[in-house]
Amino acid sequence: MAASKTTKIIDDSHELPIKRGNGILRREIWVDENGTIVRYNLAYINHNMFQGDNGRVVGYDNAHQFHHRHYLGKVEPVEFTSFDDIEQKFEADWIFLRSTNENDS
């Protein structure tokens, strides 16, 4: 059986000003031939907050055959119910980290 073709439909990086958390928000999404999300990578990168893991402070992806969260260098599996749910978890983590970083300034 041939592997299904995937297409990267989103490949965004947004540099954040200091007032919005500093760093970079990264979003990559791949879909299959039916438009179903089959691969994703969401990351908040800030080398001032965390130097390990290429500066990835928090991120969610499904590389290595499982859904997982990166948080300050630690990797833990996450329950996958939907991509929308993963995006909400990522946004909540990023907003929390941004507010923590603002309080440290």
C-alpha positions in Angstrom: 0.0 0.0 0.0 1.4 3.4 -1.0 1.8 6.1 1.6 -0.8 8.9 1.3 0.4 12.2 0.1 0.6 15.1 2.6 0.7 18.8 1.9 1.9 21.5 4.2 -0.9 24.1 4.2 0.4 26.4 6.9 4.0 27.4 7.6 3.9 30.6 9.7 6.4 32.3 12.0 5.4 35.5 13.8 8.0 37.6 15.7 6.5 39.0 18.9 7.3 42.4 20.3 8.5 42.5 23.9 5.1 43.7 25.1 3.4 40.6 23.6 5.8 38.1 25.0 8.9 38.5 22.9 10.1 35.5 20.9 8.5 33.7 18.0 5.2 31.8 17.5 5.6 29.0 15.0 2.7 27.1 13.4 3.0 24.3 10.8 0.2 22.1 9.6 0.1 19.3 7.1 -3.1 17.6 5.6 -3.7 14.5 3.7 -5.5 14.2 0.3 -8.9 14.5 2.1 -8.0 17.7 4.0 -7.6 15.9 7.3 -4.8 17.3 9.6 -2.2 14.5 9.8 0.8 16.4 11.2 1.3 19.6 13.1 3.9 21.6 15.0 3.0 24.5 17.3 5.8 26.3 19.2 6.6 29.3 21.2 10.3 30.0 20.9 12.1 32.5 23.2 15.8 32.0 23.7 15.7 34.6 26.5 13.3 32.4 28.5 14.8 29.0 27.7 18.0 28.1 25.9 17.5 24.3 25.6 15.4 22.6 22.9 16.4 25.2 20.3 14.7 27.9 22.4 11.3 26.1 22.4 9.7 27.2 25.6 6.4 25.3 24.9 5.2 23.3 21.9 2.8 20.7 20.7 3.4 18.3 17.9 2.7 14.7 16.7 6.1 13.8 15.5 7.6 10.4 16.5 4.2 8.7 16.2 2.5 10.3 19.2 0.9 13.5 20.3 3.1 15.3 22.9 3.9 18.6 24.6 7.3 20.1 25.0 7.7 22.3 28.0 11.0 23.8 29.1 12.9 20.8 27.7 10.6 18.1 29.0 8.4 16.0 26.7 5.1 14.5 27.9 2.3 12.7 26.0 -1.0 14.6 25.6 -4.4 13.2 24.9 -5.6 14.0 21.4 -9.3 14.7 20.9 -9.0 17.2 18.1 -6.5 19.6 16.6 -8.7 22.5 17.8 -8.2 21.2 21.4 -4.5 21.1 20.9 -4.5 24.6 19.6 -6.4 25.8 22.7 -4.0 24.0 25.0 -1.1 25.6 23.2 -2.7 29.1 23.4 -3.4 28.7 27.1 0.2 27.7 27.8 1.6 30.5 25.7 -0.6 33.1 27.4 0.4 31.9 30.8 4.1 32.0 29.9 3.7 35.4 28.4 2.1 36.8 31.6 4.8 35.1 33.7 7.5 36.7 31.5 5.8 40.2 31.7 5.7 39.9 35.6 9.5 39.1 35.6 10.3 42.3 33.6 
